[in-house]
């Protein structure tokens, strides 16, 4: 029998100052299956790494890097290194055991065969796609924030920029409410739908291909009692007006995808629209904001 060869992979990376991290993480995310970032404690710079198949999405990556340089004002060279596919997947499995989050949740990879921890709401994801989900500070912050607002029993829930769907799934499993998720990427919509079914909440989680608040399917579905916005700092600022309009009186928004150094900027944009800060949840270099619309 002929053994199937693994798809050749490569690691692409850049080293950037903190003010350019957001733009370059988004650039690598546009072309890579998984993206991580690591801070050099000596220089304070960040190394952003992505893994992707060789000779795949190269034009998309080049265009995204050009935009990142223009947006951030920082231009850096791209480094490439070959990555053994089988070894990378094995390391992914090893580095992704069950992860408890907050007091009530746990995230598990599909590769795990042992019994889940009892007494926790289990979220199951593919470990090969898990980077940027459970172990990412912004996602963890959103899940912890969800625990704090669950007692309000929100009825209309929106996960804006749902990605893998993990936040929509968490809300559906904890609250047993229907959740609307949206994303601008067709691939993310497909993955989120699949993950919802895999987690037993396919009937609760509805995912639409939509350009945020500009889509009638999203803006017309409100007013929302709870909105997740795990995106990036600048898009969150630009969408503050739309959020304030489509959030129900007394409604809550959980905002993430921002570094601690960007929290004041994002908070100021939402305060100008009448939203008030309830709590700020730091997770490493990342911060999650919980804001509320006054009754």
Helices and strands as residue ranges (DSSP letters): E 9-16, G 18-20, H 21-29, E 34-39, E 46-53, H 58-72, E 79-83, H 85-94, E 99-101, E 105-109, E 121-125, G 127-129, H 137-149, G 150-152, E 157-160, H 166-175, E 179-183, H 186-198, E 205-209, G 212-214, H 216-219, E 224-230, H 233-238, H 240-246, E 247-259, G 260-262, H 263-271, E 275-283, E 286-293
